[in-house]
Amino acid sequence: MVLTLEAAAVVTAEARPYQRDEGLLVYHRDLAAPFDVEVREQRLAEGTNVTFTHLAELLLDRTPSPPRAPDMIIVSYALPDWYPFMTVAAHVDHLLGGGSRCFAVSEQGLCAPFTALRIASAYARSGRCDTMTLLVLEQGTLPYHEPLVHDTSLADSGVLLRFGAAGGFHVHGVYSGLPGEPLTTVLGRAVAPVPAAGTLVVAGPWTDPEALAGHEPVHRVTAGSYCTSVWLELARQHEDWAGRYRAVVLCDTDPRSGRSQAVLLRADFHP
């Protein structure tokens, strides 16, 4: 069994008003104190205040024919939720009818969605997962200074990918590089199983352009996202790409760890 992309949804959320929560401030201060990190309420007040829960609910509303109780729900993210008092995967499970195996993958930077697909694919190969819903979430309201948030311009964005047994692209393999391992090496492993002709390389905004030399065609994702980058493009264009390409390789390099990731999606059925 392989996981096949059946439907997708994308959301870029608008700012929401700040509502002071003393318990939330105490939580963040206690969390940051051992690391001598300054927590400033003003950063929350000036933020967009979009939560993961809000992003997830918007995505479910925008997904064509949302599934009822998939076998697995995975929420993946790189930057934390500024309001952490909701278990988002369990909340999504509840909204979809309950009974799914649900959890989150985090603390891996932009590697998190790739790891989520590796986990789900292993379950699928073992016969324990026929349907899976993956959410990739990103928000930029934090009460402390985070360079990726405050020194760049990241949109509050989310992606929902619904996988089953029928549809367009299926997950052929996920490829992870060691810290500092060149993207060219990781990308080479990802494209090796498919002919170069008819394979599209989708490169995230953090990739080294020189590492993409020799690959054609290449679709470069514009700046403005961190963890959601290549997944936003996949969700928006997977139907068009399925009609034009035999395979798509998504790749990106985490600017904080230097680790590169790639996933190979195939339109032909060769598990």
C-alpha positions as a Markdown table, in Angstrom:
| # | Residue | x | y | z |
|---|---|---|---|---|
| 1 | Met | 0.0 | 0.0 | 0.0 |
| 2 | Val | 1.2 | 3.5 | -0.9 |
| 3 | Leu | -0.2 | 6.9 | 0.1 |
| 4 | Thr | -1.7 | 8.8 | -2.8 |
| 5 | Leu | -2.5 | 12.5 | -2.8 |
| 6 | Glu | -6.3 | 12.8 | -3.2 |
| 7 | Ala | -7.0 | 16.4 | -2.2 |
| 8 | Ala | -5.4 | 19.5 | -0.7 |
| 9 | Ala | -6.2 | 22.9 | 0.8 |
| 10 | Val | -4.2 | 26.0 | 1.5 |
| 11 | Val | -4.8 | 29.0 | 3.8 |
| 12 | Thr | -3.1 | 32.2 | 4.5 |
| 13 | Ala | -4.7 | 33.7 | 7.6 |
| 14 | Glu | -5.4 | 37.4 | 8.4 |
| 15 | Ala | -4.5 | 38.9 | 11.7 |
| 16 | Arg | -6.7 | 38.5 | 14.7 |
| 17 | Pro | -7.1 | 40.9 | 17.7 |
| 18 | Tyr | -4.9 | 40.3 | 20.8 |
| 19 | Gln | -6.7 | 39.3 | 24.0 |
| 20 | Arg | -4.6 | 39.4 | 27.1 |
| 21 | Asp | -4.2 | 36.1 | 29.0 |
| 22 | Glu | -2.2 | 36.2 | 32.2 |
| 23 | Gly | -2.0 | 32.4 | 32.4 |
| 24 | Leu | -0.4 | 32.4 | 28.9 |
| 25 | Leu | 2.1 | 35.0 | 29.9 |
| 26 | Val | 3.1 | 33.0 | 33.0 |
| 27 | Tyr | 3.5 | 29.9 | 30.9 |
| 28 | His | 5.8 | 31.6 | 28.4 |
| 29 | Arg | 7.9 | 33.3 | 31.1 |
| 30 | Asp | 8.3 | 30.0 | 33.0 |
| 31 | Leu | 9.3 | 28.3 | 29.8 |
| 32 | Ala | 11.8 | 30.9 | 28.8 |
| 33 | Ala | 13.4 | 31.7 | 32.2 |
| 34 | Pro | 15.9 | 28.8 | 32.3 |
| 35 | Phe | 17.3 | 30.0 | 29.0 |
| 36 | Asp | 17.5 | 33.7 | 30.0 |
| 37 | Val | 15.2 | 34.6 | 27.1 |
| 38 | Glu | 13.2 | 37.8 | 27.6 |
| 39 | Val | 9.4 | 37.4 | 27.1 |
| 40 | Arg | 7.7 | 40.6 | 26.1 |
| 41 | Glu | 3.9 | 40.9 | 26.0 |
| 42 | Gln | 4.2 | 43.7 | 23.5 |
| 43 | Arg | 5.4 | 41.2 | 20.9 |
| 44 | Leu | 2.1 | 39.3 | 21.3 |
| 45 | Ala | 0.1 | 42.5 | 21.2 |
| 46 | Glu | 1.8 | 43.5 | 17.9 |
| 47 | Gly | 1.5 | 40.0 | 16.4 |
| 48 | Thr | -1.1 | 38.5 | 14.1 |
| 49 | Asn | -2.4 | 36.2 | 16.9 |
| 50 | Val | -3.2 | 33.4 | 14.5 |
| 51 | Thr | -3.2 | 30.0 | 16.3 |
| 52 | Phe | -2.6 | 26.5 | 14.9 |
| 53 | Thr | -6.2 | 25.7 | 15.9 |
| 54 | His | -7.6 | 28.5 | 13.7 |
| 55 | Leu | -5.4 | 27.5 | 10.8 |
| 56 | Ala | -6.5 | 23.9 | 11.1 |
| 57 | Glu | -10.2 | 24.8 | 11.2 |
| 58 | Leu | -9.8 | 27.0 | 8.1 |
| 59 | Leu | -8.1 | 24.2 | 6.3 |
| 60 | Leu | -10.8 | 21.7 | 7.1 |
| 61 | Asp | -13.4 | 24.1 | 5.8 |
| 62 | Arg | -11.6 | 24.5 | 2.5 |
| 63 | Thr | -10.8 | 20.9 | 1.8 |
| 64 | Pro | -12.9 | 19.3 | -0.9 |
| 65 | Ser | -15.1 | 16.6 | 0.7 |
| 66 | Pro | -13.2 | 16.4 | 4.0 |
| 67 | Pro | -12.6 | 12.8 | 5.1 |
| 68 | Arg | -14.3 | 11.2 | 8.0 |
| 69 | Ala | -12.0 | 9.6 | 10.5 |
| 70 | Pro | -8.8 | 8.8 | 8.4 |
| 71 | Asp | -6.6 | 6.1 | 9.8 |
| 72 | Met | -4.0 | 8.7 | 10.7 |
| 73 | Ile | -3.7 | 12.5 | 11.3 |
| 74 | Ile | -0.3 | 14.2 | 11.6 |
| 75 | Val | 0.2 | 17.8 | 12.4 |
| 76 | Ser | 3.7 | 19.1 | 11.6 |
| 77 | Tyr | 5.3 | 22.4 | 12.3 |
| 78 | Ala | 8.7 | 24.1 | 12.8 |
| 79 | Leu | 7.8 | 27.3 | 14.7 |
| 80 | Pro | 5.7 | 26.8 | 17.9 |
| 81 | Asp | 2.1 | 27.8 | 18.4 |
| 82 | Trp | 2.0 | 31.0 | 20.5 |
| 83 | Tyr | -1.1 | 29.6 | 22.2 |
| 84 | Pro | -0.1 | 26.0 | 23.2 |
| 85 | Phe | -3.1 | 25.0 | 25.2 |
| 86 | Met | -4.9 | 23.0 | 22.5 |
| 87 | Thr | -3.8 | 19.6 | 21.2 |
| 88 | Val | -4.4 | 20.4 | 17.6 |
| 89 | Ala | -4.1 | 16.8 | 16.2 |
| 90 | Ala | -6.7 | 15.6 | 18.7 |
| 91 | His | -8.9 | 18.6 | 17.9 |
| 92 | Val | -8.8 | 17.8 | 14.2 |
| 93 | Asp | -9.5 | 14.1 | 15.0 |
| 94 | His | -12.6 | 15.2 | 16.9 |
| 95 | Leu | -13.8 | 17.4 | 14.0 |
| 96 | Leu | -13.3 | 14.6 | 11.5 |
| 97 | Gly | -15.4 | 12.1 | 13.6 |
| 98 | Gly | -12.8 | 10.6 | 16.0 |
| 99 | Gly | -11.0 | 7.3 | 16.1 |
| 100 | Ser | -7.9 | 8.3 | 14.1 |
| 101 | Arg | -4.3 | 7.7 | 15.3 |
| 102 | Cys | -3.2 | 11.3 | 15.7 |
| 103 | Phe | 0.0 | 13.1 | 16.8 |
| 104 | Ala | 2.3 | 15.9 | 15.9 |
| 105 | Val | 5.9 | 16.0 | 14.5 |
| 106 | Ser | 7.9 | 19.1 | 15.7 |
| 107 | Glu | 11.3 | 20.2 | 16.9 |
| 108 | Gln | 12.9 | 19.4 | 13.6 |
| 109 | Gly | 12.6 | 22.7 | 11.7 |
| 110 | Leu | 11.4 | 22.4 | 8.2 |
| 111 | Cys | 12.3 | 18.7 | 8.3 |
| 112 | Ala | 9.0 | 18.0 | 10.2 |
| 113 | Pro | 6.6 | 17.5 | 7.3 |
| 114 | Phe | 9.2 | 15.2 | 5.6 |
| 115 | Thr | 9.5 | 13.1 | 8.7 |
| 116 | Ala | 5.7 | 13.0 | 9.0 |
| 117 | Leu | 5.5 | 11.5 | 5.5 |
| 118 | Arg | 8.2 | 9.0 | 6.3 |
| 119 | Ile | 6.3 | 7.8 | 9.3 |
| 120 | Ala | 3.0 | 7.6 | 7.5 |
| 121 | Ser | 4.5 | 5.8 | 4.6 |
| 122 | Ala | 6.0 | 3.2 | 6.9 |
| 123 | Tyr | 2.6 | 2.6 | 8.4 |
| 124 | Ala | 1.1 | 2.3 | 4.9 |
| 125 | Arg | 3.6 | -0.2 | 3.8 |
| 126 | Ser | 2.9 | -2.3 | 6.9 |
| 127 | Gly | -0.8 | -2.3 | 6.1 |
| 128 | Arg | -1.8 | -0.2 | 9.1 |
| 129 | Cys | -2.7 | 3.0 | 7.3 |
| 130 | Asp | -4.8 | 3.4 | 4.2 |
| 131 | Thr | -5.8 | 7.0 | 4.6 |
| 132 | Met | -3.9 | 9.9 | 6.2 |
| 133 | Thr | -4.4 | 13.6 | 6.6 |
| 134 | Leu | -1.2 | 15.8 | 7.0 |
| 135 | Leu | -1.3 | 19.3 | 8.2 |
| 136 | Val | 1.7 | 21.6 | 7.9 |
| 137 | Leu | 1.2 | 24.8 | 10.0 |
| 138 | Glu | 3.1 | 28.0 | 10.5 |
| 139 | Gln | 2.5 | 31.1 | 12.5 |
| 140 | Gly | 4.7 | 34.0 | 13.5 |
| 141 | Thr | 3.4 | 35.5 | 16.8 |
| 142 | Leu | 5.9 | 34.8 | 19.6 |
| 143 | Pro | 6.6 | 36.7 | 22.8 |
| 144 | Tyr | 10.4 | 36.5 | 22.4 |
| 145 | His | 12.8 | 37.4 | 19.5 |
| 146 | Glu | 13.0 | 34.7 | 16.9 |
| 147 | Pro | 15.2 | 35.7 | 13.9 |
| 148 | Leu | 13.3 | 33.7 | 11.4 |
| 149 | Val | 10.1 | 35.4 | 12.4 |
| 150 | His | 11.2 | 39.0 | 13.3 |
| 151 | Asp | 14.0 | 39.4 | 10.8 |
| 152 | Thr | 12.1 | 38.0 | 7.8 |
| 153 | Ser | 8.6 | 38.3 | 6.6 |
| 154 | Leu | 6.7 | 35.0 | 7.2 |
| 155 | Ala | 3.0 | 34.7 | 6.5 |
| 156 | Asp | 0.7 | 32.7 | 8.8 |
| 157 | Ser | 0.0 | 29.8 | 6.5 |
| 158 | Gly | -1.3 | 26.2 | 6.5 |
| 159 | Val | -1.5 | 23.3 | 4.2 |
| 160 | Leu | -3.7 | 20.2 | 4.4 |
| 161 | Leu | -2.8 | 17.2 | 2.3 |
| 162 | Arg | -5.3 | 14.3 | 2.2 |
| 163 | Phe | -3.8 | 10.9 | 1.2 |
| 164 | Gly | -5.6 | 7.7 | 0.3 |
| 165 | Ala | -5.5 | 4.9 | -2.2 |
| 166 | Ala | -6.6 | 6.8 | -5.3 |
| 167 | Gly | -5.7 | 10.1 | -6.9 |
| 168 | Gly | -2.6 | 11.6 | -8.5 |
| 169 | Phe | 0.9 | 11.5 | -7.0 |
| 170 | His | 1.9 | 8.9 | -4.5 |
| 171 | Val | 4.8 | 9.0 | -2.0 |
| 172 | His | 7.7 | 7.0 | -3.4 |
| 173 | Gly | 10.4 | 8.0 | -0.9 |
| 174 | Val | 11.7 | 10.6 | 1.6 |
| 175 | Tyr | 15.3 | 11.5 | 1.7 |
| 176 | Ser | 17.1 | 13.3 | 4.6 |
| 177 | Gly | 20.6 | 14.7 | 4.6 |
| 178 | Leu | 22.9 | 15.0 | 7.6 |
| 179 | Pro | 23.7 | 18.5 | 8.9 |
| 180 | Gly | 25.9 | 20.1 | 6.3 |
| 181 | Glu | 25.5 | 17.4 | 3.7 |
| 182 | Pro | 25.1 | 19.1 | 0.3 |
| 183 | Leu | 21.6 | 19.4 | -1.2 |
| 184 | Thr | 23.1 | 18.1 | -4.4 |
| 185 | Thr | 23.7 | 14.7 | -2.7 |
| 186 | Val | 20.2 | 14.5 | -1.2 |
| 187 | Leu | 18.6 | 15.7 | -4.4 |
| 188 | Gly | 20.6 | 13.1 | -6.3 |
| 189 | Arg | 19.2 | 10.3 | -4.2 |
| 190 | Ala | 15.6 | 11.6 | -4.7 |
| 191 | Val | 15.7 | 11.9 | -8.5 |
| 192 | Ala | 17.7 | 8.6 | -9.1 |
| 193 | Pro | 14.6 | 6.3 | -9.2 |
| 194 | Val | 12.9 | 8.3 | -12.0 |
| 195 | Pro | 13.9 | 9.5 | -15.5 |
| 196 | Ala | 15.0 | 13.1 | -15.6 |
| 197 | Ala | 12.6 | 13.7 | -18.4 |
| 198 | Gly | 9.2 | 14.4 | -17.0 |
| 199 | Thr | 10.4 | 15.1 | -13.4 |
| 200 | Leu | 9.8 | 18.5 | -11.9 |
| 201 | Val | 12.1 | 19.7 | -9.0 |
| 202 | Val | 10.3 | 22.0 | -6.6 |
| 203 | Ala | 12.9 | 23.9 | -4.6 |
| 204 | Gly | 12.1 | 25.8 | -1.4 |
| 205 | Pro | 13.3 | 29.4 | -0.8 |
| 206 | Trp | 16.1 | 28.3 | 1.5 |
| 207 | Thr | 17.9 | 26.1 | -1.1 |
| 208 | Asp | 21.2 | 27.0 | -2.7 |
| 209 | Pro | 20.5 | 27.8 | -6.4 |
| 210 | Glu | 23.8 | 26.3 | -7.5 |
| 211 | Ala | 22.7 | 22.9 | -6.1 |
| 212 | Leu | 19.9 | 22.9 | -8.6 |
| 213 | Ala | 22.2 | 23.1 | -11.6 |
| 214 | Gly | 21.7 | 20.2 | -14.0 |
| 215 | His | 18.0 | 19.7 | -13.0 |
| 216 | Glu | 15.3 | 20.8 | -15.4 |
| 217 | Pro | 12.6 | 21.8 | -15.1 |
| 218 | Val | 12.9 | 23.5 | -11.7 |
| 219 | His | 10.1 | 25.4 | -9.9 |
| 220 | Arg | 11.6 | 27.8 | -7.2 |
| 221 | Val | 9.3 | 28.7 | -4.3 |
| 222 | Thr | 9.4 | 32.4 | -3.5 |
| 223 | Ala | 10.3 | 33.7 | 0.0 |
| 224 | Gly | 7.7 | 34.3 | 2.6 |
| 225 | Ser | 7.4 | 30.9 | 4.3 |
| 226 | Tyr | 9.6 | 28.5 | 6.3 |
| 227 | Cys | 8.1 | 25.1 | 7.0 |
| 228 | Thr | 5.1 | 25.4 | 4.7 |
| 229 | Ser | 7.1 | 26.5 | 1.6 |
| 230 | Val | 7.1 | 23.6 | -0.9 |
| 231 | Trp | 3.9 | 22.2 | 0.6 |
| 232 | Leu | 2.0 | 25.3 | -0.3 |
| 233 | Glu | 3.1 | 24.9 | -3.9 |
| 234 | Leu | 2.2 | 21.2 | -3.9 |
| 235 | Ala | -1.3 | 21.9 | -2.5 |
| 236 | Arg | -1.9 | 24.7 | -5.0 |
| 237 | Gln | -0.6 | 22.9 | -8.1 |
| 238 | His | -0.7 | 19.2 | -7.6 |
| 239 | Glu | -3.6 | 18.6 | -10.0 |
| 240 | Asp | -1.9 | 20.6 | -12.8 |
| 241 | Trp | 1.5 | 18.9 | -12.2 |
| 242 | Ala | -0.1 | 15.5 | -12.2 |
| 243 | Gly | -1.2 | 16.1 | -15.8 |
| 244 | Arg | 2.2 | 17.4 | -16.9 |
| 245 | Tyr | 4.8 | 15.4 | -15.0 |
| 246 | Arg | 5.5 | 11.8 | -14.2 |
| 247 | Ala | 7.2 | 12.7 | -10.9 |
| 248 | Val | 7.7 | 15.7 | -8.7 |
| 249 | Val | 10.6 | 16.1 | -6.2 |
| 250 | Leu | 10.1 | 18.6 | -3.3 |
| 251 | Cys | 13.3 | 19.8 | -1.6 |
| 252 | Asp | 14.4 | 22.4 | 0.8 |
| 253 | Thr | 17.3 | 23.2 | 3.2 |
| 254 | Asp | 16.8 | 24.3 | 6.8 |
| 255 | Pro | 18.6 | 27.6 | 7.3 |
| 256 | Arg | 19.1 | 26.9 | 11.0 |
| 257 | Ser | 20.5 | 23.3 | 10.9 |
| 258 | Gly | 21.7 | 23.1 | 7.3 |
| 259 | Arg | 19.9 | 19.8 | 6.8 |
| 260 | Ser | 18.4 | 19.2 | 3.4 |
| 261 | Gln | 15.3 | 17.2 | 2.8 |
| 262 | Ala | 13.6 | 15.8 | -0.3 |
| 263 | Val | 10.5 | 13.7 | -1.1 |
| 264 | Leu | 9.8 | 11.9 | -4.4 |
| 265 | Leu | 6.2 | 11.8 | -5.5 |
| 266 | Arg | 5.3 | 9.7 | -8.6 |
| 267 | Ala | 2.3 | 9.8 | -10.8 |
| 268 | Asp | 2.8 | 6.2 | -12.1 |
| 269 | Phe | 2.2 | 3.3 | -9.7 |
| 270 | His | 5.5 | 1.7 | -9.0 |
| 271 | Pro | 5.7 | 1.2 | -5.2 |
